[in-house]
């Protein structure tokens, strides 16, 4: 499980996934493709909505083998079928035991997984010595193999952090130092002329840049979907459109998970509920740090010239966010954003797009690279 936390820690997302897992497994347990041992099961969706992707998962499950006896093996509930929950369920499905994957939405990956910059971060933004820094660096290294196994796009295109003043140069030096401490490979501090020779279309006012070759890009929603398909082929029971409304505990241990449809006997819970992770934790009586939701807005450019899609461009970060990025997409586009607007705890579903937010995205993207936002269709955001 730790491996898949590490994988998605390398991708930027808002909120937190909290996990509590007990039990052991057999490291030689089967993966997808072993028809003799794969137990293919999916949750009851009666009374709920079923998307085309869920139907696709059902159709892919062709094995008729009876599931193994789960009475003596642990049953684990993974709550949240975004990229974090999907990858954890995929890993757990390699071991003896039952895995139930719950998602309140009618399809997988409909939360933060479909609402982020799709950047596989290198780890230099994270404070050294923290779990976030360690998992980010470890996860970054795992990403190429994970995406290859799941046939999901991944490109290690690298990233630059741009300083436009001497004060920002000092921040670059601090990022370089903490990245080196965390073990981020290949970091380089570049002088202005060296950077502009590499990225001639960037802002000529740049004074220095930090180069991180292990920054990558992927397709998060496709990653979640592929991981769920793999997990279900290995026996995971998928419960989409089924919100967990209760967690039963006794003597300090999880005993059950309940929804409006049924109550399930469970031995452990993995909380991967994203922005609702604190509420899931509260169902089990667990105190967690307060989650502060933020709304971010993006502009997506299509048919972008290839010279503008050579690397991710970061501004110097602020205490609130990593700033407005210029991010190439795996399908040839260019993403500008996100903004960062702090929301009230009860406004987690506020995903509106605003004229002011789009204007901020354009203004922020003009700092590292003026050219994209000079296109005619972006002159009046």
Backbone torsions as a table, in degrees:
resi	resn	phi	psi	omega
1	UNK	NA	-38.7	-178.2
2	UNK	-57.4	-35.3	-179.0
3	UNK	-61.2	-40.3	-175.6
4	UNK	-80.9	-26.1	167.1
5	UNK	-60.5	-42.2	-178.4
6	UNK	-62.8	-40.9	-178.6
7	UNK	-59.4	-50.8	-174.8
8	UNK	-82.5	-14.6	172.3
9	UNK	-63.4	-19.9	178.8
10	UNK	-79.0	-10.4	-179.5
11	UNK	-106.8	139.8	-178.5
12	UNK	-73.3	130.2	172.4
13	UNK	-147.9	158.0	-180.0
14	UNK	-97.8	135.7	-179.3
15	UNK	102.9	-163.7	-176.2
16	UNK	-149.3	146.8	171.7
17	UNK	-110.7	129.1	-177.9
18	UNK	-116.0	139.4	-173.6
19	UNK	-127.1	143.7	169.7
20	UNK	-138.3	115.4	-173.4
21	UNK	-133.8	132.2	175.2
22	UNK	-129.2	149.2	178.1
23	UNK	124.6	163.9	179.5
24	UNK	-123.0	165.8	-179.8
25	UNK	-146.4	172.5	179.6
26	UNK	-97.6	115.4	-178.0
27	UNK	-62.7	-14.8	179.9
28	UNK	-97.1	9.9	-179.1
29	UNK	-61.5	155.3	-170.9
30	UNK	-72.5	154.5	170.9
31	UNK	-107.5	178.9	178.6
32	UNK	-54.5	138.1	177.0
33	UNK	110.0	-14.9	177.9
34	UNK	-91.8	92.3	-173.5
35	UNK	-67.2	-20.8	-178.3
36	UNK	-74.5	-23.6	-172.9
37	UNK	-127.5	-12.2	-179.1
38	UNK	-70.1	130.4	177.1
39	UNK	-105.6	111.6	-171.6
40	UNK	-100.7	110.4	-176.6
41	UNK	-137.1	150.6	175.3
42	UNK	-141.1	148.0	-175.5
43	UNK	-69.8	160.6	178.9
44	UNK	-72.2	123.0	-179.0
45	UNK	-107.3	13.7	-178.2
46	UNK	-60.0	133.1	179.8
47	UNK	86.3	-4.5	-179.9
48	UNK	-116.9	175.2	178.6
49	UNK	-88.0	143.1	179.0
50	UNK	-126.3	122.4	-177.5
51	UNK	-84.2	170.1	176.9
52	UNK	-60.2	-35.2	-179.7
53	UNK	-69.0	-37.5	177.1
54	UNK	-66.2	-39.7	176.2
55	UNK	-61.5	-38.4	177.6
56	UNK	-61.4	-42.4	178.3
57	UNK	-61.9	-43.0	179.2
58	UNK	-60.4	-46.3	-177.0
59	UNK	-64.6	-27.2	-179.7
60	UNK	-74.9	-15.3	-176.6
61	UNK	-90.3	91.6	-174.3
62	UNK	-102.6	-12.0	-178.6
63	UNK	-69.9	141.7	179.3
64	UNK	-107.9	7.7	-176.1
65	UNK	-64.7	137.1	178.8
66	UNK	-67.4	135.0	178.6
67	UNK	-58.4	150.4	177.8
68	UNK	-66.2	159.7	177.7
69	UNK	-63.6	118.4	-177.2
70	UNK	-98.6	3.6	-173.6
71	UNK	-63.9	-33.4	-176.3
72	UNK	-104.2	-1.6	180.0
73	UNK	-104.7	150.4	-179.1
74	UNK	-66.0	146.6	173.9
75	UNK	-111.4	125.4	-173.5
76	UNK	-119.3	130.2	175.5
77	UNK	-100.6	124.0	172.3
78	UNK	-103.3	120.1	-175.4
79	UNK	-104.2	112.3	-178.0
80	UNK	112.7	114.9	-178.2
81	UNK	-106.9	42.6	166.6
82	UNK	-83.0	-165.8	-177.2
83	UNK	-62.2	-39.1	-179.6
84	UNK	-64.2	-54.9	-178.8
85	UNK	-63.0	-38.7	-178.6
86	UNK	-64.1	-43.8	-179.1
87	UNK	-70.2	-35.0	176.2
88	UNK	-67.1	-44.5	177.9
89	UNK	-60.4	-39.2	178.3
90	UNK	-60.7	-45.3	-179.5
91	UNK	-67.2	-44.2	-179.4
92	UNK	-63.9	-28.7	-178.1
93	UNK	-68.6	-9.0	176.0
94	UNK	-77.4	-13.3	-171.7
95	UNK	-108.8	162.6	174.1
96	UNK	-65.4	139.1	-179.8
97	UNK	129.6	170.5	179.6
98	UNK	-102.6	137.6	177.4
99	UNK	-121.0	124.4	176.1
100	UNK	-114.1	125.3	-177.6
101	UNK	-111.3	115.8	-176.5
102	UNK	-104.5	139.3	176.6
103	UNK	-142.2	123.7	-177.4
104	UNK	-70.6	-26.0	178.8
105	UNK	-83.6	165.8	-178.4
106	UNK	-76.6	-3.8	178.1
107	UNK	-146.8	167.1	-179.9
108	UNK	-81.7	153.7	173.4
109	UNK	71.7	24.9	-176.4
110	UNK	-93.5	1.1	179.6
111	UNK	-99.0	-125.9	-178.3
112	UNK	-64.9	-22.0	-179.3
113	UNK	-60.8	-34.2	179.1
114	UNK	-94.3	9.4	-173.9
115	UNK	-136.2	55.6	176.0
116	UNK	-146.4	179.2	-172.6
117	UNK	-82.8	-4.2	178.5
118	UNK	61.7	27.2	178.9
119	UNK	-93.9	131.1	172.4
120	UNK	-91.5	101.4	-170.6
121	UNK	-75.2	151.8	-177.4
122	UNK	-80.6	-34.9	179.6
123	UNK	119.3	-2.9	-177.3
124	UNK	-76.2	-16.9	177.3
125	UNK	-74.8	-19.2	-171.6
126	UNK	-89.1	148.7	-178.9
127	UNK	-71.6	126.4	-177.8
128	UNK	-57.3	145.3	178.7
129	UNK	88.7	-8.4	179.7
130	UNK	-90.6	158.0	174.4
131	UNK	-60.6	-36.9	-179.8
132	UNK	-58.5	-45.0	179.9
133	UNK	-65.3	-45.1	-177.6
134	UNK	-64.5	-47.3	-178.6
135	UNK	-66.7	-34.3	-179.8
136	UNK	-63.6	-45.8	-179.5
137	UNK	-67.1	-44.5	179.2
138	UNK	-64.6	-43.6	-179.0
139	UNK	-65.6	-37.8	177.6
140	UNK	-57.5	-42.3	-178.9
141	UNK	-68.9	-28.4	-179.6
142	UNK	-80.3	-21.5	-169.0
143	UNK	-58.4	-44.7	-178.6
144	UNK	-56.9	-44.6	-179.0
145	UNK	-68.6	-40.4	179.0
146	UNK	-60.1	-47.3	-178.7
147	UNK	-67.3	-34.3	177.0
148	UNK	-66.4	-44.2	179.7
149	UNK	-61.3	-35.7	-176.0
150	UNK	-97.7	1.8	-179.8
151	UNK	57.6	45.2	178.7
152	UNK	-111.2	138.2	-178.8
153	UNK	-60.4	139.8	174.0
154	UNK	-152.5	134.0	177.6
155	UNK	-133.9	123.5	176.3
156	UNK	-89.1	82.7	-173.4
157	UNK	-95.0	-9.6	-179.8
158	UNK	80.9	167.8	-179.4
159	UNK	-149.4	150.3	177.3
160	UNK	-118.7	138.3	167.9
161	UNK	-104.3	125.4	-173.4
162	UNK	-102.7	133.2	172.4
163	UNK	-106.6	130.0	-179.0
164	UNK	-110.6	11.7	177.5
165	UNK	-157.9	167.6	177.6
166	UNK	-65.0	-35.5	178.2
167	UNK	-63.5	-40.3	178.3
168	UNK	-70.9	-28.8	175.9
169	UNK	-60.8	-38.6	178.5
170	UNK	-63.1	-35.2	177.2
171	UNK	-66.8	-40.3	176.7
172	UNK	-57.7	-43.9	-179.3
173	UNK	-63.1	-37.1	177.6
174	UNK	-67.6	-41.4	177.4
175	UNK	-62.4	-40.5	178.2
176	UNK	-61.4	-43.4	-179.1
177	UNK	-64.8	-45.6	-178.3
178	UNK	-73.1	-29.5	174.6
179	UNK	-65.7	-42.3	177.6
180	UNK	-63.7	-40.0	178.2
181	UNK	-63.1	-36.8	-179.1
182	UNK	-78.4	-10.1	179.2
183	UNK	90.3	22.0	176.8
184	UNK	-71.0	122.7	-175.9
185	UNK	-80.0	148.0	167.3
186	UNK	77.0	12.2	-178.0
187	UNK	-66.5	138.8	178.3
188	UNK	-137.4	136.4	168.6
189	UNK	-91.9	125.7	-175.4
190	UNK	-114.0	137.5	171.8
191	UNK	-73.7	166.0	-175.2
192	UNK	-53.7	-52.9	-174.4
193	UNK	-64.5	-38.0	178.8
194	UNK	-64.8	-41.8	178.8
195	UNK	-65.3	-47.3	-177.2
196	UNK	-65.9	-26.8	174.4
197	UNK	-66.7	-31.2	178.3
198	UNK	-83.1	-37.6	-175.8
199	UNK	-128.3	75.7	-172.8
200	UNK	-66.9	-18.8	-179.2
201	UNK	-86.5	0.1	-178.3
202	UNK	-77.4	169.7	-178.8
203	UNK	-58.7	121.7	-179.0
204	UNK	-68.4	-10.8	178.2
205	UNK	-80.7	-0.6	179.8
206	UNK	-61.2	141.5	178.9
207	UNK	-108.2	-21.5	178.9
208	UNK	-168.5	165.4	178.7
209	UNK	-148.0	153.5	173.9
210	UNK	-110.6	124.0	-179.3
211	UNK	-102.0	129.8	177.9
212	UNK	-127.0	100.6	-174.0
213	UNK	-69.7	-16.2	-176.8
214	UNK	-90.7	0.8	173.1
215	UNK	-64.4	136.6	-179.7
216	UNK	-136.3	177.6	176.4
217	UNK	-133.7	151.4	-179.4
218	UNK	-148.1	-166.3	177.6
219	UNK	-125.5	93.0	-169.6
220	UNK	-59.4	-41.7	-178.0
221	UNK	-65.1	-42.9	176.7
222	UNK	-64.0	-33.9	177.6
223	UNK	-63.9	-45.3	178.8
224	UNK	-62.7	-45.3	-178.2
225	UNK	-62.3	-45.6	-179.3
226	UNK	-64.8	-39.2	179.5
227	UNK	-66.6	-38.0	177.8
228	UNK	-66.7	-42.7	177.7
229	UNK	-58.0	-44.6	179.5
230	UNK	-64.3	-44.6	180.0
231	UNK	-61.8	-42.7	-179.4
232	UNK	-67.9	-35.3	176.4
233	UNK	-65.7	-21.9	177.1
234	UNK	-94.7	5.2	174.1
235	UNK	113.7	-3.5	179.8
236	UNK	-65.8	139.9	177.7
237	UNK	-95.4	117.2	-174.7
238	UNK	-96.7	127.5	-178.9
239	UNK	-122.7	84.2	178.0
240	UNK	-89.0	155.8	-176.5
241	UNK	64.4	24.7	-177.0
242	UNK	-131.2	99.6	-177.6
243	UNK	-81.5	130.9	175.6
244	UNK	-73.7	123.0	-177.2
245	UNK	-114.7	-6.1	179.0
246	UNK	-159.4	147.6	175.0
247	UNK	-129.8	117.9	-179.6
248	UNK	-87.5	134.1	179.2
249	UNK	-129.6	155.3	175.2
250	UNK	-155.8	131.0	179.7
251	UNK	53.9	40.6	175.0
252	UNK	77.0	12.6	-180.0
253	UNK	-127.4	148.7	174.9
254	UNK	-72.1	135.1	-179.6
255	UNK	-119.3	-28.4	-176.3
256	UNK	-158.3	161.7	173.7
257	UNK	-130.3	133.7	-177.0
258	UNK	-123.6	150.1	174.5
259	UNK	-135.6	-176.7	177.5
260	UNK	-68.2	-16.0	-177.3
261	UNK	-94.5	-38.2	-172.4
262	UNK	-164.6	168.9	170.8
263	UNK	-116.6	133.4	-174.2
264	UNK	-117.7	132.7	174.0
265	UNK	-71.0	127.6	-172.6
266	UNK	-138.1	145.1	176.4
267	UNK	-101.1	-20.4	-179.0
268	UNK	-159.4	156.7	179.4
269	UNK	-127.5	135.2	168.6
270	UNK	-107.4	117.0	-177.2
271	UNK	-91.8	101.7	177.9
272	UNK	-122.0	40.8	-171.4
273	UNK	-87.6	9.6	172.8
274	UNK	62.0	-126.3	-177.9
275	UNK	-64.9	-13.6	177.6
276	UNK	-105.5	13.4	-179.0
277	UNK	-60.1	-35.3	179.5
278	UNK	-68.4	-35.2	-180.0
279	UNK	-71.5	-37.7	175.8
280	UNK	-64.5	-43.2	178.8
281	UNK	-60.3	-39.7	-179.2
282	UNK	-63.5	-30.1	178.3
283	UNK	-61.7	-28.1	178.9
284	UNK	-97.3	5.7	180.0
285	UNK	75.9	23.3	-178.4
286	UNK	-98.8	131.8	177.3
287	UNK	-87.2	132.0	-178.7
288	UNK	-132.3	162.1	173.4
289	UNK	-60.8	148.3	-179.7
290	UNK	-67.4	131.4	176.3
291	UNK	-88.8	130.8	179.8
292	UNK	-109.7	104.6	-179.2
293	UNK	-71.2	146.0	174.1
294	UNK	-129.5	146.0	173.7
295	UNK	-103.4	130.1	176.8
296	UNK	-120.8	138.1	179.5
297	UNK	-116.1	145.7	-176.2
298	UNK	-128.6	159.8	164.0
299	UNK	-118.3	135.5	177.6
300	UNK	-113.4	121.5	177.0
301	UNK	-99.4	140.3	178.2
302	UNK	-117.2	164.7	-179.0
303	UNK	53.1	48.6	-176.8
304	UNK	-88.6	134.3	177.5
305	UNK	-55.5	144.6	-172.6
306	UNK	-63.1	-28.8	-177.7
307	UNK	-69.9	-13.7	177.0
308	UNK	-91.7	-1.3	-173.8
309	UNK	-120.4	38.9	-175.2
310	UNK	-91.4	-22.1	-177.7
311	UNK	-165.1	160.4	172.5
312	UNK	-77.5	134.3	178.0
313	UNK	-112.5	121.2	-179.8
314	UNK	-108.3	145.4	164.0
315	UNK	-81.7	174.1	170.5
316	UNK	-67.0	130.5	-175.9
317	UNK	-69.9	160.1	174.0
318	UNK	-115.1	170.1	177.1
319	UNK	-61.2	-21.9	-177.0
320	UNK	-86.6	-33.0	-174.1
321	UNK	-164.8	174.5	174.3
322	UNK	-79.6	-4.2	175.8
323	UNK	92.2	-175.5	179.6
324	UNK	-87.9	120.4	-174.0
325	UNK	-101.1	163.8	167.0
326	UNK	-117.3	109.6	-168.3
327	UNK	-122.0	116.6	169.7
328	UNK	-63.2	146.3	176.4
329	UNK	-104.8	158.3	-176.6
330	UNK	-67.7	-15.4	-179.8
331	UNK	-105.6	19.1	172.0
332	UNK	93.9	8.6	178.1
333	UNK	-96.7	-171.1	177.8
334	UNK	-141.4	125.8	-176.8
335	UNK	-104.8	128.4	177.6
336	UNK	-112.8	120.0	-179.6
337	UNK	142.0	-172.4	4.9
338	UNK	-99.7	163.2	164.3
339	UNK	-74.3	175.9	179.5
340	UNK	-144.0	102.1	179.4
341	UNK	-114.9	117.0	179.8
342	UNK	-71.0	135.6	-177.4
343	UNK	-113.3	161.4	173.4
344	UNK	-69.0	152.8	-178.6
345	UNK	-55.6	-29.4	-179.3
346	UNK	-90.9	9.5	-178.6
347	UNK	-113.8	33.9	-175.1
348	UNK	-67.8	-20.3	-179.9
349	UNK	-93.5	8.2	-178.3
350	UNK	-78.6	93.2	-178.8
351	UNK	-115.1	25.6	-177.3
352	UNK	-65.1	151.5	173.1
353	UNK	-102.6	131.1	-174.9
354	UNK	-123.0	154.9	176.9
355	UNK	-62.3	-39.2	179.6
356	UNK	-65.2	-41.7	179.3
357	UNK	-63.7	-42.3	178.7
358	UNK	-66.2	-36.9	176.6
359	UNK	-63.3	-39.7	177.0
360	UNK	-64.7	-38.1	178.8
361	UNK	-64.1	-42.3	178.0
362	UNK	-64.2	-46.7	-179.1
363	UNK	-62.1	-42.0	179.3
364	UNK	-65.8	-37.4	-179.9
365	UNK	-71.8	-20.9	178.5
366	UNK	-71.5	-20.4	-179.4
367	UNK	-67.2	-53.6	-178.5
368	UNK	-80.4	-29.7	-173.5
369	UNK	-152.0	101.6	-176.1
370	UNK	-68.2	-29.9	-167.6
371	UNK	-61.0	-46.4	-175.1
372	UNK	-58.5	-37.6	-175.0
373	UNK	-85.6	10.9	172.4
374	UNK	-95.1	-1.3	177.4
375	UNK	-61.6	145.4	-175.0
376	UNK	-56.2	-39.9	-175.1
377	UNK	-75.4	-0.1	176.9
378	UNK	-114.6	9.3	-178.1
379	UNK	-75.6	-22.8	178.5
380	UNK	-128.0	80.5	-178.3
381	UNK	-65.3	NA	NA
